[in-house]
Amino acid sequence: MGKKKENSTSSSLEDLIEKSGGCAVIDGGFATQLEKHGASINDPLWSALCLITQPHLIKTVHLDYLEAGADILVTSSYQATIPGFLSRGFSSEEAESLLDKSVKLAIEARDEYWDSVKNLPGDSYNRALVAASVGSYGAFLADGSEYSGNYGPDVNLDKLKDFHRRRLQVLVDAGPDLIAFETIPNKLEAQACVELMEEENIKIPSWICFSCVDGENAPSGESFQDCIDVINKSNKVNAVGINCAPPHFIESLICKFKKLTEKAIVVYPNSGEVWDGKAKRWLPSMCFGEETFELFATRWRDSGAKLIGGCCRTTPSTIQAISKIFKERSFIC
């Protein structure tokens, strides 16, 4: 009985992948698009600041990506945490309300868009799924440790579970279609996410995405085999992959992951641009432009990725190009 229930929870994600010809499209860079709409997010809360100051812009960005062809919307909760909101003077109830809002805004955008296209002729639209983003502990620290995995000696498994637990509960209660654990930098936090899904008996699909800075291992230096072995033991996690890594790492990582897991593979790299910390600006990629991203996405799909999108500095035009080429070239993975 229990196994049947758990398998049924993944059907929405599996159905979407099947309807999309074997590979569904995730949305792209959220903060990048918020800034294009005039948001100021130079803040430890990053894009989550707009949940407080400009929630209408969050909904606008979700609609931008739906119009671009995204099949999955990732919520604005990546850097939205209860401790983060508490540090800004909000009460626990207010913090939880903001987390709830991140999911509700995405659902509202999805439902409005679906109502506008579901009766149009043709079969080119899917009812998008909403993935509640759970950013890593390093994202909350806002010190870049999601790209190093160096959380220090005081951070253990129980501390990570305690940090994520209430946020996960609130996000799930808000009614998303799935959970997206993002930029996980080490085996310890992957284990915390897996154990929380089990302990809380989460009934909706989830994915766990690692960051990667060398194209070979997790940022902590641990092998992906060790990290993924933890995930393979759980049927609460339906997909595993990479986000916010340079695009030129992705194809080889898909091939590596294919050997390590039977779970669906999800990839949404950044644009390939490099952050200049001294000048406080993005430097253009020397080897990767938007057109190259589009062409490489087809190779990622051919290599076995079932979910593909973009992360930092990718835009709705990136997602539109991916969606268009996937529809034109119905590769079977």
TORTI-734204 format. One line per field, with one value per residue (C-alpha): residue number from 0; residue in three letters; chain; y negated, z negated, x. Coordinates in pm, 1 decimal, m for minus. Example, Ala and Ser with C-alpha at 12.3 -4.5 7.8 and 13.67 -1.06 7.14 Angstrom:
2
num <- (0 / 1)
residuo <- (ALA / SER)
cadena <- (A / A)
y <- (450.0 / 106.0)
z <- (m780.0 / m714.0)
x <- (1230.0 / 1367.0)
REM end
This chain:
333
num <- (0 / 1 / 2 / 3 / 4 / 5 / 6 / 7 / 8 / 9 / 10 / 11 / 12 / 13 / 14 / 15 / 16 / 17 / 18 / 19 / 20 / 21 / 22 / 23 / 24 / 25 / 26 / 27 / 28 / 29 / 30 / 31 / 32 / 33 / 34 / 35 / 36 / 37 / 38 / 39 / 40 / 41 / 42 / 43 / 44 / 45 / 46 / 47 / 48 / 49 / 50 / 51 / 52 / 53 / 54 / 55 / 56 / 57 / 58 / 59 / 60 / 61 / 62 / 63 / 64 / 65 / 66 / 67 / 68 / 69 / 70 / 71 / 72 / 73 / 74 / 75 / 76 / 77 / 78 / 79 / 80 / 81 / 82 / 83 / 84 / 85 / 86 / 87 / 88 / 89 / 90 / 91 / 92 / 93 / 94 / 95 / 96 / 97 / 98 / 99 / 100 / 101 / 102 / 103 / 104 / 105 / 106 / 107 / 108 / 109 / 110 / 111 / 112 / 113 / 114 / 115 / 116 / 117 / 118 / 119 / 120 / 121 / 122 / 123 / 124 / 125 / 126 / 127 / 128 / 129 / 130 / 131 / 132 / 133 / 134 / 135 / 136 / 137 / 138 / 139 / 140 / 141 / 142 / 143 / 144 / 145 / 146 / 147 / 148 / 149 / 150 / 151 / 152 / 153 / 154 / 155 / 156 / 157 / 158 / 159 / 160 / 161 / 162 / 163 / 164 / 165 / 166 / 167 / 168 / 169 / 170 / 171 / 172 / 173 / 174 / 175 / 176 / 177 / 178 / 179 / 180 / 181 / 182 / 183 / 184 / 185 / 186 / 187 / 188 / 189 / 190 / 191 / 192 / 193 / 194 / 195 / 196 / 197 / 198 / 199 / 200 / 201 / 202 / 203 / 204 / 205 / 206 / 207 / 208 / 209 / 210 / 211 / 212 / 213 / 214 / 215 / 216 / 217 / 218 / 219 / 220 / 221 / 222 / 223 / 224 / 225 / 226 / 227 / 228 / 229 / 230 / 231 / 232 / 233 / 234 / 235 / 236 / 237 / 238 / 239 / 240 / 241 / 242 / 243 / 244 / 245 / 246 / 247 / 248 / 249 / 250 / 251 / 252 / 253 / 254 / 255 / 256 / 257 / 258 / 259 / 260 / 261 / 262 / 263 / 264 / 265 / 266 / 267 / 268 / 269 / 270 / 271 / 272 / 273 / 274 / 275 / 276 / 277 / 278 / 279 / 280 / 281 / 282 / 283 / 284 / 285 / 286 / 287 / 288 / 289 / 290 / 291 / 292 / 293 / 294 / 295 / 296 / 297 / 298 / 299 / 300 / 301 / 302 / 303 / 304 / 305 / 306 / 307 / 308 / 309 / 310 / 311 / 312 / 313 / 314 / 315 / 316 / 317 / 318 / 319 / 320 / 321 / 322 / 323 / 324 / 325 / 326 / 327 / 328 / 329 / 330 / 331 / 332)
residuo <- (MET / GLY / LYS / LYS / LYS / GLU / ASN / SER / THR / SER / SER / SER / LEU / GLU / ASP / LEU / ILE / GLU / LYS / SER / GLY / GLY / CYS / ALA / VAL / ILE / ASP / GLY / GLY / PHE / ALA / THR / GLN / LEU / GLU / LYS / HIS / GLY / ALA / SER / ILE / ASN / ASP / PRO / LEU / TRP / SER / ALA / LEU / CYS / LEU / ILE / THR / GLN / PRO / HIS / LEU / ILE / LYS / THR / VAL / HIS / LEU / ASP / TYR / LEU / GLU / ALA / GLY / ALA / ASP / ILE / LEU / VAL / THR / SER / SER / TYR / GLN / ALA / THR / ILE / PRO / GLY / PHE / LEU / SER / ARG / GLY / PHE / SER / SER / GLU / GLU / ALA / GLU / SER / LEU / LEU / ASP / LYS / SER / VAL / LYS / LEU / ALA / ILE / GLU / ALA / ARG / ASP / GLU / TYR / TRP / ASP / SER / VAL / LYS / ASN / LEU / PRO / GLY / ASP / SER / TYR / ASN / ARG / ALA / LEU / VAL / ALA / ALA / SER / VAL / GLY / SER / TYR / GLY / ALA / PHE / LEU / ALA / ASP / GLY / SER / GLU / TYR / SER / GLY / ASN / TYR / GLY / PRO / ASP / VAL / ASN / LEU / ASP / LYS / LEU / LYS / ASP / PHE / HIS / ARG / ARG / ARG / LEU / GLN / VAL / LEU / VAL / ASP / ALA / GLY / PRO / ASP / LEU / ILE / ALA / PHE / GLU / THR / ILE / PRO / ASN / LYS / LEU / GLU / ALA / GLN / ALA / CYS / VAL / GLU / LEU / MET / GLU / GLU / GLU / ASN / ILE / LYS / ILE / PRO / SER / TRP / ILE / CYS / PHE / SER / CYS / VAL / ASP / GLY / GLU / ASN / ALA / PRO / SER / GLY / GLU / SER / PHE / GLN / ASP / CYS / ILE / ASP / VAL / ILE / ASN / LYS / SER / ASN / LYS / VAL / ASN / ALA / VAL / GLY / ILE / ASN / CYS / ALA / PRO / PRO / HIS / PHE / ILE / GLU / SER / LEU / ILE / CYS / LYS / PHE / LYS / LYS / LEU / THR / GLU / LYS / ALA / ILE / VAL / VAL / TYR / PRO / ASN / SER / GLY / GLU / VAL / TRP / ASP / GLY / LYS / ALA / LYS / ARG / TRP / LEU / PRO / SER / MET / CYS / PHE / GLY / GLU / GLU / THR / PHE / GLU / LEU / PHE / ALA / THR / ARG / TRP / ARG / ASP / SER / GLY / ALA / LYS / LEU / ILE / GLY / GLY / CYS / CYS / ARG / THR / THR / PRO / SER / THR / ILE / GLN / ALA / ILE / SER / LYS / ILE / PHE / LYS / GLU / ARG / SER / PHE / ILE / CYS)
cadena <- (A / A / A / A / A / A / A / A / A / A / A / A / A / A / A / A / A / A / A / A / A / A / A / A / A / A / A / A / A / A / A / A / A / A / A / A / A / A / A / A / A / A / A / A / A / A / A / A / A / A / A / A / A / A / A / A / A / A / A / A / A / A / A / A / A / A / A / A / A / A / A / A / A / A / A / A / A / A / A / A / A / A / A / A / A / A / A / A / A / A / A / A / A / A / A / A / A / A / A / A / A / A / A / A / A / A / A / A / A / A / A / A / A / A / A / A / A / A / A / A / A / A / A / A / A / A / A / A / A / A / A / A / A / A / A / A / A / A / A / A / A / A / A / A / A / A / A / A / A / A / A / A / A / A / A / A / A / A / A / A / A / A / A / A / A / A / A / A / A / A / A / A / A / A / A / A / A / A / A / A / A / A / A / A / A / A / A / A / A / A / A / A / A / A / A / A / A / A / A / A / A / A / A / A / A / A / A / A / A / A / A / A / A / A / A / A / A / A / A / A / A / A / A / A / A / A / A / A / A / A / A / A / A / A / A / A / A / A / A / A / A / A / A / A / A / A / A / A / A / A / A / A / A / A / A / A / A / A / A / A / A / A / A / A / A / A / A / A / A / A / A / A / A / A / A / A / A / A / A / A / A / A / A / A / A / A / A / A / A / A / A / A / A / A / A / A / A / A / A / A / A / A / A / A / A / A / A / A / A / A / A / A / A / A / A / A / A / A / A / A / A / A / A / A / A / A / A / A / A / A / A / A / A)
y <- (0.0 / m250.5 / m185.8 / m234.8 / m569.8 / m689.4 / m584.9 / m770.7 / m1094.7 / m1103.6 / m1070.4 / m1446.5 / m1489.2 / m1172.9 / m1272.5 / m1616.2 / m1467.8 / m1229.2 / m1504.9 / m1711.9 / m1445.8 / m1300.5 / m1620.4 / m1907.4 / m2269.1 / m2444.0 / m2824.0 / m3040.8 / m3298.5 / m3458.1 / m3739.4 / m3840.9 / m3890.5 / m4067.1 / m4321.6 / m4371.3 / m4469.6 / m4726.7 / m4531.8 / m4612.4 / m4291.8 / m4380.3 / m4230.6 / m3912.8 / m3804.9 / m3841.7 / m3772.2 / m3685.5 / m4056.3 / m4106.4 / m3886.7 / m4176.8 / m4480.1 / m4397.2 / m4068.1 / m4174.9 / m4157.6 / m3795.5 / m3704.9 / m3903.3 / m3704.2 / m3375.5 / m3485.9 / m3585.4 / m3231.0 / m3068.9 / m3275.8 / m3164.6 / m2801.1 / m2684.8 / m2365.2 / m2409.9 / m2726.9 / m2739.3 / m2958.9 / m3266.7 / m3090.7 / m2994.9 / m3245.7 / m3278.1 / m3124.6 / m3166.4 / m3266.4 / m3513.0 / m3682.2 / m3677.0 / m3861.5 / m4139.5 / m4183.5 / m3966.6 / m3732.0 / m3357.4 / m3382.7 / m3660.1 / m3462.6 / m3158.7 / m3375.3 / m3501.5 / m3145.2 / m3056.4 / m3360.8 / m3243.3 / m2932.0 / m3103.1 / m3365.4 / m3092.6 / m2896.9 / m3210.1 / m3286.3 / m2926.7 / m2906.7 / m3243.0 / m3148.7 / m2803.8 / m2951.0 / m3176.5 / m2900.8 / m2570.8 / m2613.1 / m2734.9 / m2506.7 / m2272.5 / m2068.9 / m2289.8 / m2389.6 / m2195.4 / m2288.6 / m2391.6 / m2246.7 / m2460.8 / m2356.2 / m2502.7 / m2602.6 / m2500.3 / m2669.5 / m2520.4 / m2625.2 / m2809.7 / m3022.8 / m3140.5 / m3222.4 / m3436.4 / m3380.9 / m3167.4 / m2842.4 / m2674.7 / m2669.8 / m2535.7 / m2304.3 / m2441.5 / m2486.9 / m2454.9 / m2199.7 / m2312.4 / m2216.7 / m1855.1 / m1648.4 / m1738.9 / m2110.5 / m2099.3 / m1908.1 / m2151.9 / m2441.8 / m2306.7 / m2130.3 / m2405.8 / m2577.8 / m2250.4 / m2193.8 / m2542.6 / m2518.6 / m2178.4 / m2300.3 / m2587.7 / m2336.5 / m2314.1 / m2022.7 / m1932.4 / m2032.5 / m2152.4 / m2130.1 / m2357.3 / m2416.8 / m2145.6 / m2144.9 / m1829.1 / m1479.5 / m1587.1 / m1829.0 / m1584.6 / m1331.0 / m1591.1 / m1659.6 / m1288.7 / m1216.7 / m1512.3 / m1390.8 / m1054.4 / m1189.2 / m1435.4 / m1172.3 / m1421.5 / m1301.8 / m1515.7 / m1457.8 / m1619.6 / m1671.2 / m1740.2 / m1945.6 / m1989.1 / m2275.6 / m2198.3 / m2410.2 / m2168.4 / m1963.9 / m1643.2 / m1649.7 / m1819.4 / m2154.7 / m1988.2 / m1764.9 / m1457.1 / m1235.8 / m1250.3 / m873.8 / m915.0 / m1198.4 / m1016.7 / m687.3 / m864.9 / m974.7 / m638.7 / m480.4 / m694.3 / m673.0 / m1014.8 / m1183.4 / m1145.6 / m1331.6 / m1437.7 / m1674.4 / m1998.8 / m2364.4 / m2691.0 / m2532.4 / m2646.4 / m2504.4 / m2344.6 / m2104.7 / m1975.0 / m1712.6 / m1514.5 / m1539.9 / m1401.1 / m1106.0 / m1057.4 / m1074.5 / m829.8 / m569.4 / m648.9 / m655.5 / m541.1 / m855.7 / m1125.7 / m1373.5 / m1747.2 / m2021.0 / m2398.8 / m2562.6 / m2930.6 / m3136.6 / m3078.1 / m3438.6 / m3500.8 / m3724.3 / m3980.7 / m4026.3 / m4331.4 / m4522.3 / m4390.0 / m4303.9 / m4009.2 / m3938.0 / m3786.9 / m3423.9 / m3372.0 / m3043.6 / m3040.8 / m3264.6 / m3230.7 / m3060.8 / m2809.7 / m2740.0 / m2656.1 / m2418.4 / m2251.0 / m2195.2 / m1949.8 / m1760.0 / m1752.3 / m1610.1 / m1351.8 / m1259.3 / m1169.9 / m1477.4 / m1470.4 / m1824.3 / m2117.4 / m2489.7 / m2777.7 / m2936.1 / m3267.5 / m3512.6 / m3305.1 / m3478.7 / m3410.1 / m3430.8 / m3145.9 / m2936.2 / m3028.6 / m2910.2 / m2580.3 / m2524.5 / m2603.9 / m2373.2 / m2090.0 / m2121.4 / m2132.1 / m1837.2 / m1571.1 / m1364.6 / m1052.9 / m1010.0)
z <- (0.0 / m101.4 / 211.0 / 435.4 / 271.9 / 312.4 / 677.2 / 746.8 / 616.9 / 900.2 / 1172.2 / 1224.3 / 1302.5 / 1510.9 / 1703.0 / 1777.0 / 1907.4 / 2129.3 / 2262.4 / 2338.4 / 2567.7 / 2309.5 / 2175.2 / 1994.9 / 1980.8 / 1650.0 / 1627.4 / 1615.4 / 1405.0 / 1159.9 / 1007.0 / 1350.3 / 1478.3 / 1160.9 / 1212.7 / 1574.0 / 1437.7 / 1207.4 / 883.0 / 652.7 / 486.5 / 359.4 / 24.2 / m175.9 / m99.5 / 274.2 / 489.0 / 177.0 / 92.3 / 355.2 / 154.8 / m92.2 / 132.6 / 483.8 / 498.3 / 820.7 / 997.5 / 889.4 / 1056.8 / 1365.4 / 1395.6 / 1362.7 / 1647.2 / 1856.6 / 1832.9 / 1899.5 / 2215.4 / 2309.2 / 2293.7 / 1945.8 / 1827.4 / 1467.7 / 1257.1 / 968.1 / 682.7 / 541.5 / 212.8 / 289.1 / 38.8 / m160.3 / m503.9 / m840.5 / m1010.7 / m729.3 / m774.6 / m1152.7 / m1125.1 / m943.6 / m1229.4 / m1102.7 / m1335.3 / m1276.6 / m1151.2 / m907.5 / m785.4 / m720.0 / m540.5 / m305.9 / m227.5 / m158.4 / 68.2 / 280.7 / 377.6 / 412.4 / 652.7 / 880.1 / 865.6 / 946.8 / 1247.5 / 1368.5 / 1335.4 / 1505.0 / 1793.9 / 1830.1 / 1839.5 / 2125.1 / 2344.1 / 2260.8 / 2523.5 / 2801.5 / 3105.9 / 3125.1 / 2860.9 / 2784.6 / 2426.7 / 2104.9 / 1771.4 / 1593.4 / 1260.1 / 966.5 / 793.5 / 447.5 / 423.2 / 114.3 / 134.8 / m40.6 / m385.1 / m206.9 / m22.6 / m357.5 / m476.6 / m162.2 / m180.3 / 129.8 / m65.4 / 162.3 / 406.7 / 158.8 / m72.2 / m360.3 / m634.9 / m921.1 / m1202.8 / m1388.7 / m1106.7 / m1136.0 / m996.2 / m1271.9 / m1237.8 / m863.7 / m912.9 / m1181.6 / m951.5 / m659.0 / m837.7 / m908.3 / m575.4 / m394.1 / m590.3 / m511.5 / m144.1 / m105.1 / m284.8 / m34.5 / 238.7 / 493.0 / 735.1 / 637.9 / 426.5 / 574.6 / 344.8 / 515.2 / 521.2 / 265.6 / 217.8 / 20.1 / m75.9 / m426.3 / m306.1 / m41.9 / m320.8 / m529.7 / m241.7 / m182.9 / m550.9 / m584.0 / m289.8 / m465.6 / m815.2 / m699.9 / m465.9 / m179.6 / 83.4 / 380.5 / 618.0 / 554.1 / 710.1 / 555.8 / 758.4 / 671.1 / 762.9 / 925.7 / 967.9 / 1125.9 / 1364.1 / 1173.5 / 807.8 / 559.2 / 437.4 / 110.7 / 306.9 / 241.3 / 540.7 / 698.8 / 658.2 / 279.0 / 290.7 / 522.7 / 333.3 / 48.3 / 285.5 / 459.8 / 132.5 / 122.5 / 340.5 / 210.8 / 452.6 / 817.3 / 996.2 / 936.8 / 1119.8 / 1143.2 / 1127.4 / 1138.9 / 1284.7 / 1606.1 / 1914.3 / 2053.2 / 1755.9 / 1818.2 / 2091.2 / 1917.8 / 1584.2 / 1740.5 / 1871.6 / 1525.2 / 1349.4 / 1596.2 / 1471.6 / 1106.3 / 1089.9 / 1254.5 / 1139.8 / 1389.7 / 1454.4 / 1422.2 / 1536.8 / 1532.4 / 1561.5 / 1541.8 / 1852.6 / 1837.0 / 1740.6 / 1460.6 / 1157.9 / 1100.3 / 724.0 / 723.7 / 995.6 / 881.8 / 1233.7 / 1465.3 / 1727.0 / 2054.8 / 2121.8 / 2363.5 / 2492.8 / 2432.6 / 2568.4 / 2571.1 / 2912.5 / 2796.0 / 2485.7 / 2709.4 / 2925.5 / 2629.8 / 2468.9 / 2745.7 / 2668.5 / 2299.5 / 2396.0 / 2624.1 / 2342.6 / 2119.2 / 1929.1 / 1867.7 / 1726.1 / 1870.4 / 1793.6 / 1693.4 / 1376.1 / 1308.4 / 1599.0 / 1829.6 / 1947.7 / 2095.9 / 2441.5 / 2341.5 / 2230.0 / 2538.0 / 2762.4 / 2575.3 / 2578.9 / 2949.1 / 3053.4 / 2838.8 / 3001.1 / 3349.4 / 3290.7 / 3092.8 / 2981.9 / 2783.8 / 2495.1)
x <- (0.0 / 271.5 / 476.8 / 175.9 / 105.4 / 461.4 / 474.8 / 151.9 / 297.9 / 550.3 / 286.2 / 242.5 / 611.5 / 631.8 / 318.5 / 461.3 / 787.0 / 591.1 / 362.5 / 672.5 / 815.2 / 1050.1 / 1203.5 / 1027.2 / 1147.7 / 1219.7 / 1216.5 / 1531.7 / 1711.4 / 1469.5 / 1672.4 / 1801.6 / 1449.6 / 1334.3 / 1612.4 / 1502.8 / 1162.3 / 1324.3 / 1361.9 / 1651.9 / 1772.0 / 2118.3 / 2031.9 / 2106.8 / 1748.3 / 1822.5 / 1514.5 / 1311.7 / 1321.5 / 1050.3 / 813.4 / 814.5 / 850.9 / 724.3 / 532.8 / 361.2 / 699.1 / 741.1 / 414.2 / 516.8 / 840.2 / 653.0 / 423.7 / 726.7 / 858.5 / 523.3 / 489.5 / 842.4 / 733.2 / 838.8 / 671.5 / 789.1 / 797.7 / 1043.7 / 922.4 / 1095.8 / 1177.6 / 1539.4 / 1675.2 / 1354.4 / 1407.9 / 1244.1 / 1574.7 / 1640.2 / 1304.4 / 1334.3 / 1664.5 / 1476.0 / 1230.7 / 945.4 / 761.1 / 757.9 / 399.3 / 492.8 / 794.2 / 578.5 / 324.2 / 596.0 / 702.3 / 339.5 / 313.7 / 607.8 / 413.2 / 75.4 / 215.0 / 351.5 / 25.5 / m175.6 / 46.3 / 27.7 / m350.5 / m409.0 / m185.1 / m336.9 / m688.3 / m576.1 / m426.1 / m595.0 / m867.4 / m640.4 / m610.4 / m313.8 / m137.4 / 162.9 / 77.0 / 120.8 / m31.2 / 286.5 / 392.0 / 505.4 / 828.0 / 883.7 / 1248.1 / 1443.4 / 1781.1 / 2080.6 / 2201.2 / 2481.4 / 2225.3 / 2089.3 / 2441.9 / 2488.7 / 2863.8 / 2912.0 / 2935.7 / 2680.4 / 2974.5 / 3229.3 / 3035.5 / 3239.4 / 2982.2 / 3227.8 / 3261.8 / 2949.8 / 2711.2 / 2600.5 / 2314.7 / 2068.9 / 2141.6 / 2075.2 / 1750.5 / 1638.6 / 1721.6 / 1518.6 / 1232.9 / 981.0 / 1041.4 / 979.2 / 657.2 / 525.3 / 613.3 / 447.8 / 134.6 / 111.9 / 29.4 / 314.2 / 336.5 / 691.9 / 992.4 / 1322.4 / 1626.7 / 1881.0 / 2259.4 / 2331.9 / 2711.5 / 2785.0 / 2675.1 / 2569.9 / 2304.6 / 2182.0 / 2134.5 / 1950.2 / 1710.6 / 1647.1 / 1586.7 / 1350.9 / 1141.4 / 1115.1 / 1051.6 / 786.1 / 636.5 / 621.1 / 373.6 / 477.9 / 772.3 / 1107.5 / 1446.8 / 1786.0 / 2031.6 / 2397.6 / 2623.1 / 2959.0 / 3271.3 / 3519.3 / 3305.3 / 3383.1 / 3279.2 / 3050.0 / 3191.4 / 3292.3 / 3529.4 / 3314.9 / 3247.5 / 2904.7 / 2889.0 / 2899.4 / 2642.9 / 2403.1 / 2426.8 / 2245.7 / 1968.9 / 1932.3 / 1821.8 / 1506.7 / 1197.1 / 1092.4 / 1335.8 / 1236.8 / 1516.0 / 1873.9 / 2102.9 / 2295.8 / 2199.3 / 2395.6 / 2708.8 / 2880.2 / 2708.8 / 3024.2 / 3025.7 / 2677.3 / 2705.4 / 2979.7 / 2796.2 / 2477.4 / 2677.5 / 2832.3 / 2494.7 / 2339.5 / 2587.6 / 2515.6 / 2134.6 / 1814.1 / 1634.2 / 1542.5 / 1822.8 / 1758.0 / 1996.4 / 1964.4 / 2305.6 / 2385.4 / 2463.2 / 2837.1 / 2904.5 / 3153.0 / 3092.6 / 3368.2 / 3356.0 / 3585.4 / 3406.0 / 3065.4 / 2959.5 / 2911.2 / 3175.9 / 3055.9 / 3129.9 / 3418.1 / 3281.0 / 2909.3 / 2636.7 / 2260.7 / 2261.1 / 2520.0 / 2310.0 / 2015.3 / 2217.8 / 2382.7 / 2042.7 / 1957.7 / 2277.8 / 2187.9 / 1851.8 / 2012.2 / 2251.1 / 1957.8 / 1838.7 / 1464.0 / 1430.8 / 1626.2 / 1621.8 / 1844.8 / 1977.7 / 2156.7 / 2173.7 / 1957.1 / 1640.4 / 1296.6 / 1454.6 / 1688.3 / 1392.2 / 1191.3 / 1475.1 / 1502.7 / 1126.4 / 1105.0 / 1385.9 / 1250.7 / 910.9 / 1062.6 / 1295.9 / 1112.7 / 1408.8 / 1334.2 / 1576.1)
REM end
